[in-house]
Amino acid sequence: MQAIEFTAKVKDGIIEIPKEHLQEIKGFQNNLRIIILGESQQEKSPQKKKITSLNIDTQGLHFDRDEANER
């Protein structure tokens, strides 16, 4: 069994198959298994911000190598 994955919008109950996959699907000779995975608008996670720089003040922190490696 071969899998093809793409995203599509449903319009009037019809899912349009992208043109680049039509030739592959014709080779299946109508033996298709369709699985629909939907994501509601509420399930979409907001974009996470990336940390671009980090400044940590280490003045006043004193520890030796053994203390640092205990963890």
CHARMM-style PDB file with segment names, atoms N, HN, CA, C and O in Angstrom:
ATOM      1  N   MET     1       0.843  -1.173   0.000  1.00  0.00      PROA
ATOM      2  CA  MET     1       0.000   0.000   0.000  1.00  0.00      PROA
ATOM      3  C   MET     1       0.887   1.234   0.000  1.00  0.00      PROA
ATOM      4  O   MET     1       1.882   1.289   0.723  1.00  0.00      PROA
ATOM      5  N   GLN     2       0.541   2.196  -0.785  1.00  0.00      PROA
ATOM      6  HN  GLN     2      -0.267   2.152  -1.372  1.00  0.00      PROA
ATOM      7  CA  GLN     2       1.288   3.436  -0.910  1.00  0.00      PROA
ATOM      8  C   GLN     2       0.466   4.576  -0.324  1.00  0.00      PROA
ATOM      9  O   GLN     2      -0.751   4.611  -0.503  1.00  0.00      PROA
ATOM     10  N   ALA     3       1.104   5.499   0.365  1.00  0.00      PROA
ATOM     11  HN  ALA     3       2.093   5.471   0.510  1.00  0.00      PROA
ATOM     12  CA  ALA     3       0.395   6.628   0.967  1.00  0.00      PROA
ATOM     13  C   ALA     3       0.749   7.917   0.243  1.00  0.00      PROA
ATOM     14  O   ALA     3       1.897   8.138  -0.142  1.00  0.00      PROA
ATOM     15  N   ILE     4      -0.237   8.744   0.070  1.00  0.00      PROA
ATOM     16  HN  ILE     4      -1.170   8.564   0.382  1.00  0.00      PROA
ATOM     17  CA  ILE     4      -0.059  10.085  -0.498  1.00  0.00      PROA
ATOM     18  C   ILE     4      -0.663  11.047   0.506  1.00  0.00      PROA
ATOM     19  O   ILE     4      -1.784  10.845   0.972  1.00  0.00      PROA
ATOM     20  N   GLU     5       0.071  12.083   0.836  1.00  0.00      PROA
ATOM     21  HN  GLU     5       0.982  12.247   0.458  1.00  0.00      PROA
ATOM     22  CA  GLU     5      -0.414  13.049   1.819  1.00  0.00      PROA
ATOM     23  C   GLU     5      -0.434  14.442   1.202  1.00  0.00      PROA
ATOM     24  O   GLU     5       0.525  14.867   0.557  1.00  0.00      PROA
ATOM     25  N   PHE     6      -1.540  15.138   1.412  1.00  0.00      PROA
ATOM     26  HN  PHE     6      -2.318  14.792   1.936  1.00  0.00      PROA
ATOM     27  CA  PHE     6      -1.651  16.524   0.966  1.00  0.00      PROA
ATOM     28  C   PHE     6      -2.711  17.213   1.808  1.00  0.00      PROA
ATOM     29  O   PHE     6      -3.517  16.551   2.463  1.00  0.00      PROA
ATOM     30  N   THR     7      -2.713  18.522   1.795  1.00  0.00      PROA
ATOM     31  HN  THR     7      -2.058  19.060   1.263  1.00  0.00      PROA
ATOM     32  CA  THR     7      -3.750  19.274   2.493  1.00  0.00      PROA
ATOM     33  C   THR     7      -4.736  19.794   1.461  1.00  0.00      PROA
ATOM     34  O   THR     7      -4.367  20.108   0.330  1.00  0.00      PROA
ATOM     35  N   ALA     8      -5.985  19.879   1.867  1.00  0.00      PROA
ATOM     36  HN  ALA     8      -6.285  19.624   2.786  1.00  0.00      PROA
ATOM     37  CA  ALA     8      -7.026  20.329   0.935  1.00  0.00      PROA
ATOM     38  C   ALA     8      -8.159  20.974   1.713  1.00  0.00      PROA
ATOM     39  O   ALA     8      -8.337  20.728   2.906  1.00  0.00      PROA
ATOM     40  N   LYS     9      -8.904  21.785   1.029  1.00  0.00      PROA
ATOM     41  HN  LYS     9      -8.759  21.985   0.060  1.00  0.00      PROA
ATOM     42  CA  LYS     9     -10.105  22.376   1.600  1.00  0.00      PROA
ATOM     43  C   LYS     9     -11.311  21.660   1.018  1.00  0.00      PROA
ATOM     44  O   LYS     9     -11.296  21.199  -0.123  1.00  0.00      PROA
ATOM     45  N   VAL    10     -12.350  21.579   1.825  1.00  0.00      PROA
ATOM     46  HN  VAL    10     -12.363  21.953   2.752  1.00  0.00      PROA
ATOM     47  CA  VAL    10     -13.583  20.933   1.387  1.00  0.00      PROA
ATOM     48  C   VAL    10     -14.545  22.016   0.928  1.00  0.00      PROA
ATOM     49  O   VAL    10     -14.796  22.984   1.645  1.00  0.00      PROA
ATOM     50  N   LYS    11     -15.085  21.841  -0.286  1.00  0.00      PROA
ATOM     51  HN  LYS    11     -14.881  21.054  -0.869  1.00  0.00      PROA
ATOM     52  CA  LYS    11     -16.050  22.795  -0.819  1.00  0.00      PROA
ATOM     53  C   LYS    11     -17.271  22.014  -1.279  1.00  0.00      PROA
ATOM     54  O   LYS    11     -17.188  21.202  -2.200  1.00  0.00      PROA
ATOM     55  N   ASP    12     -18.391  22.262  -0.640  1.00  0.00      PROA
ATOM     56  HN  ASP    12     -18.458  22.922   0.108  1.00  0.00      PROA
ATOM     57  CA  ASP    12     -19.643  21.565  -0.952  1.00  0.00      PROA
ATOM     58  C   ASP    12     -19.475  20.053  -0.874  1.00  0.00      PROA
ATOM     59  O   ASP    12     -20.025  19.324  -1.699  1.00  0.00      PROA
ATOM     60  N   GLY    13     -18.712  19.575   0.120  1.00  0.00      PROA
ATOM     61  HN  GLY    13     -18.265  20.167   0.790  1.00  0.00      PROA
ATOM     62  CA  GLY    13     -18.525  18.140   0.326  1.00  0.00      PROA
ATOM     63  C   GLY    13     -17.547  17.496  -0.634  1.00  0.00      PROA
ATOM     64  O   GLY    13     -17.458  16.269  -0.685  1.00  0.00      PROA
ATOM     65  N   ILE    14     -16.815  18.284  -1.390  1.00  0.00      PROA
ATOM     66  HN  ILE    14     -16.887  19.280  -1.348  1.00  0.00      PROA
ATOM     67  CA  ILE    14     -15.875  17.745  -2.374  1.00  0.00      PROA
ATOM     68  C   ILE    14     -14.450  18.129  -1.984  1.00  0.00      PROA
ATOM     69  O   ILE    14     -14.164  19.293  -1.706  1.00  0.00      PROA
ATOM     70  N   ILE    15     -13.561  17.137  -1.966  1.00  0.00      PROA
ATOM     71  HN  ILE    15     -13.793  16.191  -2.192  1.00  0.00      PROA
ATOM     72  CA  ILE    15     -12.142  17.367  -1.705  1.00  0.00      PROA
ATOM     73  C   ILE    15     -11.425  17.293  -3.043  1.00  0.00      PROA
ATOM     74  O   ILE    15     -11.491  16.278  -3.737  1.00  0.00      PROA
ATOM     75  N   GLU    16     -10.754  18.352  -3.394  1.00  0.00      PROA
ATOM     76  HN  GLU    16     -10.700  19.177  -2.830  1.00  0.00      PROA
ATOM     77  CA  GLU    16     -10.041  18.377  -4.678  1.00  0.00      PROA
ATOM     78  C   GLU    16      -8.647  17.794  -4.501  1.00  0.00      PROA
ATOM     79  O   GLU    16      -7.896  18.219  -3.623  1.00  0.00      PROA
ATOM     80  N   ILE    17      -8.305  16.824  -5.332  1.00  0.00      PROA
ATOM     81  HN  ILE    17      -8.915  16.479  -6.045  1.00  0.00      PROA
ATOM     82  CA  ILE    17      -6.988  16.195  -5.303  1.00  0.00      PROA
ATOM     83  C   ILE    17      -6.044  17.046  -6.141  1.00  0.00      PROA
ATOM     84  O   ILE    17      -6.356  17.364  -7.288  1.00  0.00      PROA
ATOM     85  N   PRO    18      -4.892  17.419  -5.584  1.00  0.00      PROA
ATOM     86  CA  PRO    18      -3.941  18.229  -6.350  1.00  0.00      PROA
ATOM     87  C   PRO    18      -3.512  17.533  -7.637  1.00  0.00      PROA
ATOM     88  O   PRO    18      -3.363  16.312  -7.678  1.00  0.00      PROA
ATOM     89  N   LYS    19      -3.320  18.320  -8.676  1.00  0.00      PROA
ATOM     90  HN  LYS    19      -3.442  19.312  -8.644  1.00  0.00      PROA
ATOM     91  CA  LYS    19      -2.989  17.778  -9.999  1.00  0.00      PROA
ATOM     92  C   LYS    19      -1.743  16.904  -9.987  1.00  0.00      PROA
ATOM     93  O   LYS    19      -1.656  15.935 -10.741  1.00  0.00      PROA
ATOM     94  N   GLU    20      -0.769  17.244  -9.125  1.00  0.00      PROA
ATOM     95  HN  GLU    20      -0.840  18.031  -8.512  1.00  0.00      PROA
ATOM     96  CA  GLU    20       0.475  16.455  -9.117  1.00  0.00      PROA
ATOM     97  C   GLU    20       0.271  15.036  -8.589  1.00  0.00      PROA
ATOM     98  O   GLU    20       1.153  14.193  -8.753  1.00  0.00      PROA
ATOM     99  N   HSD    21      -0.883  14.750  -7.951  1.00  0.00      PROA
ATOM    100  HN  HSD    21      -1.600  15.435  -7.818  1.00  0.00      PROA
ATOM    101  CA  HSD    21      -1.155  13.408  -7.433  1.00  0.00      PROA
ATOM    102  C   HSD    21      -2.157  12.624  -8.287  1.00  0.00      PROA
ATOM    103  O   HSD    21      -2.351  11.432  -8.052  1.00  0.00      PROA
ATOM    104  N   LEU    22      -2.780  13.248  -9.245  1.00  0.00      PROA
ATOM    105  HN  LEU    22      -2.622  14.217  -9.436  1.00  0.00      PROA
ATOM    106  CA  LEU    22      -3.815  12.575 -10.037  1.00  0.00      PROA
ATOM    107  C   LEU    22      -3.281  11.351 -10.771  1.00  0.00      PROA
ATOM    108  O   LEU    22      -3.947  10.316 -10.809  1.00  0.00      PROA
ATOM    109  N   GLN    23      -2.105  11.453 -11.344  1.00  0.00      PROA
ATOM    110  HN  GLN    23      -1.564  12.294 -11.313  1.00  0.00      PROA
ATOM    111  CA  GLN    23      -1.537  10.330 -12.103  1.00  0.00      PROA
ATOM    112  C   GLN    23      -1.265   9.144 -11.180  1.00  0.00      PROA
ATOM    113  O   GLN    23      -1.509   7.997 -11.555  1.00  0.00      PROA
ATOM    114  N   GLU    24      -0.755   9.418  -9.963  1.00  0.00      PROA
ATOM    115  HN  GLU    24      -0.557  10.349  -9.658  1.00  0.00      PROA
ATOM    116  CA  GLU    24      -0.492   8.339  -9.002  1.00  0.00      PROA
ATOM    117  C   GLU    24      -1.787   7.626  -8.615  1.00  0.00      PROA
ATOM    118  O   GLU    24      -1.820   6.398  -8.535  1.00  0.00      PROA
ATOM    119  N   ILE    25      -2.836   8.383  -8.378  1.00  0.00      PROA
ATOM    120  HN  ILE    25      -2.809   9.381  -8.442  1.00  0.00      PROA
ATOM    121  CA  ILE    25      -4.105   7.819  -7.929  1.00  0.00      PROA
ATOM    122  C   ILE    25      -4.751   6.979  -9.022  1.00  0.00      PROA
ATOM    123  O   ILE    25      -5.411   5.984  -8.723  1.00  0.00      PROA
ATOM    124  N   LYS    26      -4.574   7.361 -10.277  1.00  0.00      PROA
ATOM    125  HN  LYS    26      -4.039   8.169 -10.520  1.00  0.00      PROA
ATOM    126  CA  LYS    26      -5.125   6.554 -11.372  1.00  0.00      PROA
ATOM    127  C   LYS    26      -4.501   5.161 -11.389  1.00  0.00      PROA
ATOM    128  O   LYS    26      -5.144   4.205 -11.820  1.00  0.00      PROA
ATOM    129  N   GLY    27      -3.264   5.034 -10.928  1.00  0.00      PROA
ATOM    130  HN  GLY    27      -2.741   5.811 -10.578  1.00  0.00      PROA
ATOM    131  CA  GLY    27      -2.582   3.743 -10.887  1.00  0.00      PROA
ATOM    132  C   GLY    27      -3.111   2.817  -9.811  1.00  0.00      PROA
ATOM    133  O   GLY    27      -2.790   1.629  -9.824  1.00  0.00      PROA
ATOM    134  N   PHE    28      -3.907   3.316  -8.881  1.00  0.00      PROA
ATOM    135  HN  PHE    28      -4.168   4.281  -8.870  1.00  0.00      PROA
ATOM    136  CA  PHE    28      -4.453   2.479  -7.812  1.00  0.00      PROA
ATOM    137  C   PHE    28      -5.692   1.702  -8.253  1.00  0.00      PROA
ATOM    138  O   PHE    28      -6.162   0.839  -7.512  1.00  0.00      PROA
ATOM    139  N   GLN    29      -6.218   1.976  -9.408  1.00  0.00      PROA
ATOM    140  HN  GLN    29      -5.836   2.678 -10.010  1.00  0.00      PROA
ATOM    141  CA  GLN    29      -7.364   1.280  -9.993  1.00  0.00      PROA
ATOM    142  C   GLN    29      -8.566   1.251  -9.049  1.00  0.00      PROA
ATOM    143  O   GLN    29      -9.157   0.196  -8.817  1.00  0.00      PROA
ATOM    144  N   ASN    30      -8.913   2.392  -8.522  1.00  0.00      PROA
ATOM    145  HN  ASN    30      -8.432   3.249  -8.711  1.00  0.00      PROA
ATOM    146  CA  ASN    30     -10.096   2.580  -7.681  1.00  0.00      PROA
ATOM    147  C   ASN    30     -10.047   1.846  -6.351  1.00  0.00      PROA
ATOM    148  O   ASN    30     -11.070   1.769  -5.671  1.00  0.00      PROA
ATOM    149  N   ASN    31      -8.916   1.311  -5.954  1.00  0.00      PROA
ATOM    150  HN  ASN    31      -8.085   1.373  -6.506  1.00  0.00      PROA
ATOM    151  CA  ASN    31      -8.773   0.690  -4.639  1.00  0.00      PROA
ATOM    152  C   ASN    31      -8.127   1.708  -3.707  1.00  0.00      PROA
ATOM    153  O   ASN    31      -6.919   1.680  -3.474  1.00  0.00      PROA
ATOM    154  N   LEU    32      -8.937   2.590  -3.189  1.00  0.00      PROA
ATOM    155  HN  LEU    32      -9.918   2.613  -3.377  1.00  0.00      PROA
ATOM    156  CA  LEU    32      -8.429   3.661  -2.340  1.00  0.00      PROA
ATOM    157  C   LEU    32      -8.973   3.523  -0.926  1.00  0.00      PROA
ATOM    158  O   LEU    32     -10.120   3.123  -0.728  1.00  0.00      PROA
ATOM    159  N   ARG    33      -8.154   3.851   0.040  1.00  0.00      PROA
ATOM    160  HN  ARG    33      -7.222   4.176  -0.121  1.00  0.00      PROA
ATOM    161  CA  ARG    33      -8.585   3.957   1.436  1.00  0.00      PROA
ATOM    162  C   ARG    33      -8.379   5.417   1.815  1.00  0.00      PROA
ATOM    163  O   ARG    33      -7.263   5.932   1.737  1.00  0.00      PROA
ATOM    164  N   ILE    34      -9.438   6.074   2.218  1.00  0.00      PROA
ATOM    165  HN  ILE    34     -10.345   5.656   2.281  1.00  0.00      PROA
ATOM    166  CA  ILE    34      -9.394   7.497   2.527  1.00  0.00      PROA
ATOM    167  C   ILE    34      -9.455   7.675   4.045  1.00  0.00      PROA
ATOM    168  O   ILE    34     -10.358   7.154   4.699  1.00  0.00      PROA
ATOM    169  N   ILE    35      -8.504   8.402   4.592  1.00  0.00      PROA
ATOM    170  HN  ILE    35      -7.770   8.825   4.060  1.00  0.00      PROA
ATOM    171  CA  ILE    35      -8.484   8.754   6.009  1.00  0.00      PROA
ATOM    172  C   ILE    35      -8.459  10.273   6.078  1.00  0.00      PROA
ATOM    173  O   ILE    35      -7.607  10.915   5.464  1.00  0.00      PROA
ATOM    174  N   ILE    36      -9.388  10.840   6.820  1.00  0.00      PROA
ATOM    175  HN  ILE    36     -10.080  10.318   7.318  1.00  0.00      PROA
ATOM    176  CA  ILE    36      -9.468  12.292   6.921  1.00  0.00      PROA
ATOM    177  C   ILE    36      -9.061  12.703   8.328  1.00  0.00      PROA
ATOM    178  O   ILE    36      -9.661  12.261   9.308  1.00  0.00      PROA
ATOM    179  N   LEU    37      -8.046  13.542   8.426  1.00  0.00      PROA
ATOM    180  HN  LEU    37      -7.559  13.900   7.630  1.00  0.00      PROA
ATOM    181  CA  LEU    37      -7.595  14.093   9.691  1.00  0.00      PROA
ATOM    182  C   LEU    37      -7.845  15.592   9.637  1.00  0.00      PROA
ATOM    183  O   LEU    37      -7.276  16.289   8.797  1.00  0.00      PROA
ATOM    184  N   GLY    38      -8.677  16.081  10.512  1.00  0.00      PROA
ATOM    185  HN  GLY    38      -9.139  15.515  11.195  1.00  0.00      PROA
ATOM    186  CA  GLY    38      -9.008  17.497  10.506  1.00  0.00      PROA
ATOM    187  C   GLY    38      -8.441  18.210  11.717  1.00  0.00      PROA
ATOM    188  O   GLY    38      -8.234  17.608  12.771  1.00  0.00      PROA
ATOM    189  N   GLU    39      -8.197  19.477  11.556  1.00  0.00      PROA
ATOM    190  HN  GLU    39      -8.364  19.966  10.700  1.00  0.00      PROA
ATOM    191  CA  GLU    39      -7.682  20.296  12.642  1.00  0.00      PROA
ATOM    192  C   GLU    39      -8.565  21.520  12.755  1.00  0.00      PROA
ATOM    193  O   GLU    39      -8.647  22.329  11.831  1.00  0.00      PROA
ATOM    194  N   SER    40      -9.228  21.651  13.899  1.00  0.00      PROA
ATOM    195  HN  SER    40      -9.161  20.994  14.650  1.00  0.00      PROA
ATOM    196  CA  SER    40     -10.104  22.807  14.074  1.00  0.00      PROA
ATOM    197  C   SER    40      -9.265  24.050  14.324  1.00  0.00      PROA
ATOM    198  O   SER    40      -8.084  23.953  14.660  1.00  0.00      PROA
ATOM    199  N   GLN    41      -9.864  25.190  14.165  1.00  0.00      PROA
ATOM    200  HN  GLN    41     -10.823  25.268  13.892  1.00  0.00      PROA
ATOM    201  CA  GLN    41      -9.156  26.446  14.366  1.00  0.00      PROA
ATOM    202  C   GLN    41      -8.662  26.569  15.801  1.00  0.00      PROA
ATOM    203  O   GLN    41      -7.611  27.164  16.041  1.00  0.00      PROA
ATOM    204  N   GLN    42      -9.413  26.008  16.774  1.00  0.00      PROA
ATOM    205  HN  GLN    42     -10.267  25.525  16.579  1.00  0.00      PROA
ATOM    206  CA  GLN    42      -9.015  26.098  18.165  1.00  0.00      PROA
ATOM    207  C   GLN    42      -7.821  25.198  18.472  1.00  0.00      PROA
ATOM    208  O   GLN    42      -7.050  25.494  19.384  1.00  0.00      PROA
ATOM    209  N   GLU    43      -7.657  24.112  17.732  1.00  0.00      PROA
ATOM    210  HN  GLU    43      -8.284  23.871  16.991  1.00  0.00      PROA
ATOM    211  CA  GLU    43      -6.565  23.177  17.994  1.00  0.00      PROA
ATOM    212  C   GLU    43      -5.230  23.690  17.487  1.00  0.00      PROA
ATOM    213  O   GLU    43      -4.184  23.226  17.939  1.00  0.00      PROA
ATOM    214  N   LYS    44      -5.242  24.623  16.570  1.00  0.00      PROA
ATOM    215  HN  LYS    44      -6.092  25.000  16.203  1.00  0.00      PROA
ATOM    216  CA  LYS    44      -3.991  25.129  16.028  1.00  0.00      PROA
ATOM    217  C   LYS    44      -3.244  25.871  17.122  1.00  0.00      PROA
ATOM    218  O   LYS    44      -3.785  26.774  17.760  1.00  0.00      PROA
ATOM    219  N   SER    45      -2.003  25.480  17.328  1.00  0.00      PROA
ATOM    220  HN  SER    45      -1.564  24.746  16.809  1.00  0.00      PROA
ATOM    221  CA  SER    45      -1.218  26.120  18.369  1.00  0.00      PROA
ATOM    222  C   SER    45      -0.641  27.432  17.847  1.00  0.00      PROA
ATOM    223  O   SER    45      -0.261  27.529  16.680  1.00  0.00      PROA
ATOM    224  N   PRO    46      -0.578  28.429  18.708  1.00  0.00      PROA
ATOM    225  CA  PRO    46      -0.008  29.695  18.271  1.00  0.00      PROA
ATOM    226  C   PRO    46       1.476  29.529  17.987  1.00  0.00      PROA
ATOM    227  O   PRO    46       2.135  28.659  18.557  1.00  0.00      PROA
ATOM    228  N   GLN    47       1.986  30.359  17.113  1.00  0.00      PROA
ATOM    229  HN  GLN    47       1.450  31.066  16.650  1.00  0.00      PROA
ATOM    230  CA  GLN    47       3.400  30.279  16.762  1.00  0.00      PROA
ATOM    231  C   GLN    47       4.240  30.608  17.982  1.00  0.00      PROA
ATOM    232  O   GLN    47       3.980  31.582  18.688  1.00  0.00      PROA
ATOM    233  N   LYS    48       5.241  29.791  18.219  1.00  0.00      PROA
ATOM    234  HN  LYS    48       5.452  28.999  17.646  1.00  0.00      PROA
ATOM    235  CA  LYS    48       6.120  30.006  19.355  1.00  0.00      PROA
ATOM    236  C   LYS    48       7.218  30.991  18.965  1.00  0.00      PROA
ATOM    237  O   LYS    48       7.721  30.973  17.842  1.00  0.00      PROA
ATOM    238  N   LYS    49       7.575  31.842  19.909  1.00  0.00      PROA
ATOM    239  HN  LYS    49       7.167  31.856  20.821  1.00  0.00      PROA
ATOM    240  CA  LYS    49       8.648  32.787  19.673  1.00  0.00      PROA
ATOM    241  C   LYS    49       9.984  32.089  19.911  1.00  0.00      PROA
ATOM    242  O   LYS    49      10.118  31.278  20.827  1.00  0.00      PROA
ATOM    243  N   LYS    50      10.952  32.408  19.090  1.00  0.00      PROA
ATOM    244  HN  LYS    50      10.843  33.067  18.346  1.00  0.00      PROA
ATOM    245  CA  LYS    50      12.278  31.836  19.233  1.00  0.00      PROA
ATOM    246  C   LYS    50      13.162  32.795  20.013  1.00  0.00      PROA
ATOM    247  O   LYS    50      13.079  34.012  19.851  1.00  0.00      PROA
ATOM    248  N   ILE    51      14.002  32.229  20.856  1.00  0.00      PROA
ATOM    249  HN  ILE    51      14.069  31.240  20.988  1.00  0.00      PROA
ATOM    250  CA  ILE    51      14.958  33.051  21.586  1.00  0.00      PROA
ATOM    251  C   ILE    51      16.128  33.329  20.652  1.00  0.00      PROA
ATOM    252  O   ILE    51      16.765  32.408  20.141  1.00  0.00      PROA
ATOM    253  N   THR    52      16.398  34.594  20.439  1.00  0.00      PROA
ATOM    254  HN  THR    52      15.881  35.342  20.854  1.00  0.00      PROA
ATOM    255  CA  THR    52      17.492  34.949  19.541  1.00  0.00      PROA
ATOM    256  C   THR    52      18.768  35.265  20.299  1.00  0.00      PROA
ATOM    257  O   THR    52      19.859  35.086  19.759  1.00  0.00      PROA
ATOM    258  N   SER    53      18.661  35.737  21.552  1.00  0.00      PROA
ATOM    259  HN  SER    53      17.774  35.883  21.992  1.00  0.00      PROA
ATOM    260  CA  SER    53      19.841  35.980  22.365  1.00  0.00      PROA
ATOM    261  C   SER    53      19.458  35.874  23.831  1.00  0.00      PROA
ATOM    262  O   SER    53      18.294  36.040  24.197  1.00  0.00      PROA
ATOM    263  N   LEU    54      20.439  35.599  24.653  1.00  0.00      PROA
ATOM    264  HN  LEU    54      21.384  35.464  24.356  1.00  0.00      PROA
ATOM    265  CA  LEU    54      20.193  35.416  26.072  1.00  0.00      PROA
ATOM    266  C   LEU    54      21.365  36.008  26.829  1.00  0.00      PROA
ATOM    267  O   LEU    54      22.516  35.686  26.537  1.00  0.00      PROA
ATOM    268  N   ASN    55      21.088  36.868  27.798  1.00  0.00      PROA
ATOM    269  HN  ASN    55      20.153  37.130  28.036  1.00  0.00      PROA
ATOM    270  CA  ASN    55      22.122  37.506  28.587  1.00  0.00      PROA
ATOM    271  C   ASN    55      21.886  37.142  30.047  1.00  0.00      PROA
ATOM    272  O   ASN    55      20.844  37.476  30.611  1.00  0.00      PROA
ATOM    273  N   ILE    56      22.849  36.459  30.662  1.00  0.00      PROA
ATOM    274  HN  ILE    56      23.696  36.187  30.204  1.00  0.00      PROA
ATOM    275  CA  ILE    56      22.725  36.029  32.051  1.00  0.00      PROA
ATOM    276  C   ILE    56      23.865  36.664  32.852  1.00  0.00      PROA
ATOM    277  O   ILE    56      25.035  36.543  32.492  1.00  0.00      PROA
ATOM    278  N   ASP    57      23.503  37.337  33.936  1.00  0.00      PROA
ATOM    279  HN  ASP    57      22.551  37.435  34.229  1.00  0.00      PROA
ATOM    280  CA  ASP    57      24.501  37.942  34.814  1.00  0.00      PROA
ATOM    281  C   ASP    57      24.971  36.893  35.808  1.00  0.00      PROA
ATOM    282  O   ASP    57      24.186  36.448  36.645  1.00  0.00      PROA
ATOM    283  N   THR    58      26.238  36.485  35.735  1.00  0.00      PROA
ATOM    284  HN  THR    58      26.875  36.847  35.055  1.00  0.00      PROA
ATOM    285  CA  THR    58      26.778  35.458  36.621  1.00  0.00      PROA
ATOM    286  C   THR    58      27.679  36.043  37.694  1.00  0.00      PROA
ATOM    287  O   THR    58      28.325  35.300  38.433  1.00  0.00      PROA
ATOM    288  N   GLN    59      27.730  37.347  37.786  1.00  0.00      PROA
ATOM    289  HN  GLN    59      27.205  37.951  37.186  1.00  0.00      PROA
ATOM    290  CA  GLN    59      28.536  37.954  38.841  1.00  0.00      PROA
ATOM    291  C   GLN    59      27.929  37.596  40.196  1.00  0.00      PROA
ATOM    292  O   GLN    59      26.711  37.644  40.370  1.00  0.00      PROA
ATOM    293  N   GLY    60      28.770  37.243  41.135  1.00  0.00      PROA
ATOM    294  HN  GLY    60      29.759  37.204  40.993  1.00  0.00      PROA
ATOM    295  CA  GLY    60      28.296  36.881  42.461  1.00  0.00      PROA
ATOM    296  C   GLY    60      27.994  35.396  42.597  1.00  0.00      PROA
ATOM    297  O   GLY    60      27.749  34.925  43.708  1.00  0.00      PROA
ATOM    298  N   LEU    61      28.003  34.647  41.503  1.00  0.00      PROA
ATOM    299  HN  LEU    61      28.202  35.030  40.601  1.00  0.00      PROA
ATOM    300  CA  LEU    61      27.803  33.197  41.576  1.00  0.00      PROA
ATOM    301  C   LEU    61      29.161  32.529  41.709  1.00  0.00      PROA
ATOM    302  O   LEU    61      30.046  32.732  40.878  1.00  0.00      PROA
ATOM    303  N   HSD    62      29.322  31.727  42.765  1.00  0.00      PROA
ATOM    304  HN  HSD    62      28.602  31.562  43.440  1.00  0.00      PROA
ATOM    305  CA  HSD    62      30.596  31.048  42.984  1.00  0.00      PROA
ATOM    306  C   HSD    62      30.320  29.562  43.175  1.00  0.00      PROA
ATOM    307  O   HSD    62      29.539  29.181  44.047  1.00  0.00      PROA
ATOM    308  N   PHE    63      30.953  28.730  42.370  1.00  0.00      PROA
ATOM    309  HN  PHE    63      31.588  29.040  41.662  1.00  0.00      PROA
ATOM    310  CA  PHE    63      30.867  27.278  42.513  1.00  0.00      PROA
ATOM    311  C   PHE    63      32.086  26.679  41.843  1.00  0.00      PROA
ATOM    312  O   PHE    63      32.680  27.274  40.945  1.00  0.00      PROA
ATOM    313  N   ASP    64      32.445  25.494  42.294  1.00  0.00      PROA
ATOM    314  HN  ASP    64      31.963  25.010  43.024  1.00  0.00      PROA
ATOM    315  CA  ASP    64      33.602  24.846  41.681  1.00  0.00      PROA
ATOM    316  C   ASP    64      33.127  23.781  40.692  1.00  0.00      PROA
ATOM    317  O   ASP    64      31.929  23.533  40.553  1.00  0.00      PROA
ATOM    318  N   ARG    65      34.067  23.172  40.024  1.00  0.00      PROA
ATOM    319  HN  ARG    65      35.040  23.373  40.137  1.00  0.00      PROA
ATOM    320  CA  ARG    65      33.747  22.190  38.984  1.00  0.00      PROA
ATOM    321  C   ARG    65      32.949  21.007  39.528  1.00  0.00      PROA
ATOM    322  O   ARG    65      32.029  20.535  38.861  1.00  0.00      PROA
ATOM    323  N   ASP    66      33.278  20.521  40.719  1.00  0.00      PROA
ATOM    324  HN  ASP    66      34.026  20.904  41.261  1.00  0.00      PROA
ATOM    325  CA  ASP    66      32.541  19.388  41.307  1.00  0.00      PROA
ATOM    326  C   ASP    66      31.088  19.746  41.563  1.00  0.00      PROA
ATOM    327  O   ASP    66      30.196  18.940  41.299  1.00  0.00      PROA
ATOM    328  N   GLU    67      30.836  20.956  42.079  1.00  0.00      PROA
ATOM    329  HN  GLU    67      31.560  21.611  42.294  1.00  0.00      PROA
ATOM    330  CA  GLU    67      29.472  21.386  42.333  1.00  0.00      PROA
ATOM    331  C   GLU    67      28.695  21.495  41.019  1.00  0.00      PROA
ATOM    332  O   GLU    67      27.522  21.127  40.960  1.00  0.00      PROA
ATOM    333  N   ALA    68      29.330  21.986  39.993  1.00  0.00      PROA
ATOM    334  HN  ALA    68      30.284  22.285  40.041  1.00  0.00      PROA
ATOM    335  CA  ALA    68      28.659  22.151  38.710  1.00  0.00      PROA
ATOM    336  C   ALA    68      28.327  20.805  38.071  1.00  0.00      PROA
ATOM    337  O   ALA    68      27.327  20.687  37.362  1.00  0.00      PROA
ATOM    338  N   ASN    69      29.154  19.791  38.313  1.00  0.00      PROA
ATOM    339  HN  ASN    69      29.966  19.887  38.888  1.00  0.00      PROA
ATOM    340  CA  ASN    69      28.948  18.480  37.688  1.00  0.00      PROA
ATOM    341  C   ASN    69      28.110  17.526  38.527  1.00  0.00      PROA
ATOM    342  O   ASN    69      27.853  16.403  38.092  1.00  0.00      PROA
ATOM    343  N   GLU    70      27.675  17.936  39.715  1.00  0.00      PROA
ATOM    344  HN  GLU    70      27.883  18.849  40.067  1.00  0.00      PROA
ATOM    345  CA  GLU    70      26.868  17.064  40.560  1.00  0.00      PROA
ATOM    346  C   GLU    70      25.534  16.734  39.923  1.00  0.00      PROA
ATOM    347  O   GLU    70      24.991  15.656  40.163  1.00  0.00      PROA
ATOM    348  N   ARG    71      25.017  17.590  39.153  1.00  0.00      PROA
ATOM    349  HN  ARG    71      25.458  18.466  38.957  1.00  0.00      PROA
ATOM    350  CA  ARG    71      23.716  17.372  38.521  1.00  0.00      PROA
ATOM    351  C   ARG    71      23.916  16.426  37.399  1.00  0.00      PROA
ATOM    352  OT1 ARG    71      22.960  16.081  36.705  1.00  0.00      PROA
TER     353      ARG     71
END
